[in-house]
Amino acid sequence: MRNRIYILTAVHNDLEDTKKLLSSIYAQTFKDVEVFLVDDGSTDGTSKYIKSNYPKVNVIEGDGNLWWTASLNLGLKKILEKAKEDDFVWIINNDCFFSKDVLGKLLLFVKSLKGKKNIVGSIVLDAKTKRVFESGVKINWRKLKFKQSNLKKGEKIDALPTKGTLYPVKAFKELSLFDAKHFPHYFSDYEYTIRAKRSGYRLLICPASKIYNRSERTGKNSLSFSKKSKINPLLQLNIVRVACPKKYRLKCYILLISKLIHGRR
């Protein structure tokens, strides 16, 4: 049976990046794809351009208040209306680009694995430096540390980002969607894959799938309560409350309070 890949991205302006992404998608050697793009209130003509130049893209328009997670969930609901259980969803940020054989390599890797409960990520490289930016995450709950994996064979991964990650449709039907309530913009990808791993899904990285990303656009690294901050204290509190194993939860709360008092990341 031939598997279809539903490609999902979400945008808010940044038309030039989106053009580059769509160019990469439609250059793929693997052709059985359908693209869903959620345009959350862009004011730069994104929807108009895509509808005129890429009529096959399913454009879903938001009001500008969805943020990343709710945008993905809106797209996923549309995909799940038509996708078959053996199909896949590939989520990709709009500021990414990649070679023409990425999807083919990902699917080949997935089909080489045992079972169907596998979520497979890509190696994400900084578009400027070509250095590895994201490669799956190892979590040390005891110290509340999130570190990128070293890509060693057999290394266990605890969470994956949405950049270039391939999900079986079955996972969304079994585990529902991303948690937009607690994680409107950041950490929803980590929470989802932590949840999936606890439900028996394996998290892996396909070494042959390499994605280039404008990493300088990935959130603010300043300690603030903004949704755009990757180290928003409320966001960190929520990931502990929702995803941390119970035996480490109290210690993590104490670490978070200490970080907030002393202004540390």
N, C-alpha and C positions, 0 to 999 in steps of 0.2 A: 504494500500500500504506500502511495506517495504522500509524504507529509507536506502540508502547507505551513509556511511561516508568516504569521501576522506581525508586521513591524509597527511598533507604537512609539511615538514621540510626542512631546508637548512643548509648546513655544509661547513666548511672550515677547514680541518684537524679534530683533536679531535675524532679519530676513536673509542677510548675506550668508550667515552660518547655515541657515536652513537650506539655502540653495546648494551649498556644498554637500550637506548631508544627503539630500535627495539625489544629487548627481552620483554619489557613492552607492546609494541603494539601487538605482536603476542601471548601474554598470555591472551588477553582480552576475556571475555566471550561473548561479542558482536563481531560476526565474519564477518559481511557484511561490510568489509573495503577494501580499496585499498590505498596503500602507494605510495606517490610521494616524492622523495628526490632529491633536487638540490645540487649537489656537485660542489661548486664554486672553482675549481682549487686546490683541496687537493693534497698534495704531500706525504701523509702518507699511500697511498694504499686504501683509503676509498672506491672508486668506485669498484675496483677490488674485495675487500673483500665482499662487499654487493652483487655484481653480482654473486659471487661464493656461498655465504651462504644464501642469501635471494633473490632468482631469481624472486620472484613475485613483488619485489619492482621496481617501475619505476624510474630508475636513469637518471637524466638529468644533463649533465655536462656543467659547465660554464668555463670561461677562467681565473677566479681569480679576476675579476674586477667588479663583480656584486654587491657585498655587500648584506646585508640582504634583503632590500626591492625589488630590481630588481630580486633577486633569488626567492623570493616568487611569484612575478608577472610572472616569467617564468614558475614556477610550476602551477600557477593558470590558465594560458592560456591552458596548456595541460589538466588540469582537466575539464575546461569548454567545451572542445571539446567533452567530452563524458558524463558529468554529466547531470542528469535530474533536473528539477526545484525544485523538492521536496527533493533532496539530500542535504547533508551538507558537509562543508569543516571544518576540525579540524586542526588548525595550532598549532604546538608545537615546541619549541626549542630543539635542539639535546642534550642539557645537562640537560634534565628532565627525570624523571622516575615516575611511578605511579602504583597503585594496579590494579588488573585484572578486576575490575568492573567499572572503571571510565567512559568508553564510554557508557556502559549500563545505568548508573545513569544519565549521561548528557542527553541522548536521552529521557529517561523517564521524566526527568524534563521539557525538551522542549515540549514534547507532552502534558504535563499538563497545559501548558500556553495557553492563548487565542490568536488567530490569528497566523500568520506565520512570522510576522516582529519582530523577537526576535534574538538578538545576545547574546550568553550566555558564560560567562567566568568561570574560575575555581579559587579556592583558591590556591595560590602558596605559598608553604612553603620552607624555607631555608633547604637544605638537611642536614646541620650539626646541626643547633640549633632547627629545627622543628617549628620555629616561622613563623608567617605569613609575607611573603615578598611582595606579591602583592594580591590585593583583589578588583580590580576596583578602579577607580580614581574619586575623587571629584575635580572640578576645580573652583577656586575663581579667575575669570578674573580681578576683581577689584584690587587684590593684586598680581596677576600673581603667584598664588600658586597652586601646584598640590599635593594633599594629598590622601593617601589610604583611602578607605571607612572603616567604622567601622563594616560593615557586619550586620547592624541593619535592621530588617525587614521593608520593605517599603522605605529604603533609596535610593534616586535617584543617579544613577551613570552617570558620564559624559563622561568617556572614559574607554577602556579596553586594556590590553596588548595582544600580540599574544600568550603568553604562555598558551596553553590549552583552547583557545577560539573556540567555535563552531559557525560557520557562515552558514546561509542558502545560498545555491548556488544562489538563487534568488537575494540576496543582491549584489553579484559581477556582475550579469548580469544587474542589475538596476543602480548600483552606479559606475561601472567600478572597477578598481584595486587600489592598494596602490599607493601613490604619491612618486615615486622614485626620481623625479626631485628635490623636496624640502627636502625630508627626506630619504637619501640613506641608513641610518642604524638605527637611532633612531627616535622615534616620529611618524613614519608612521602608527603605530597601533593606536595611540591616534587620529591622524588626521582622519583616516578612520572611527573610531567609533563615533567621534564628527560629522562627515559628515553624517553618517548613522542615528544618533539620530535626526538630523535636518530634515532628510527625513522620519521620522516617525517610525524608528526602536527603540524598547526598548532595553536597555542595562541592563543585569542582571548577577548575580552570582549564580551558582548552589552550594549550601552549601555542597552537598555530593561529589562534584568533587574536589579532592585534588591532587595537582601536587607537586612533590619535585624537586627543582631546585638548581643548584650550583650557588647561587646568587653572589658569589665573582667574577664570570667571567662576570658579566653583566656590561660591560663598565667601563670607567674611570670617576671618580668624580672630576677630576681636571679641572679648567677653561682653556680650550684650543680650538683651531680651528680644532682639529683632528676629523675625522668621528667617532672615537671610544669614544669620550667624550660625555657623556649624557648632559653636560651643555655647549656645544659648543654655543657661542653667536649667530652665524649664524643660527644654528638650532632653537634656542629660538626665534630669529627674524622671522624665517619662520613660526613657529607655531602661532605666533601672527598675522602675515600678512595673513595667509591662514585660520586660524580657529577661531580667537578671534572675538567676537561680535563687530560690528563697534563702538558702544558707549564706549567701553573700550580700543579701539586700541591705541589711542594717549597716554593714561596714561600708558599702557603697554610698549610702545616705550620708554617713559621717564624712567620707572623703569629699562628697559634693559640697557639703556645708563648709568644710575647711577651704576648699578651692574658692568658694564665693566670698568668704571672709577675707582671705588673703589675696584675692584678685588673680588667682592662678588659673591657667587653662586646664 
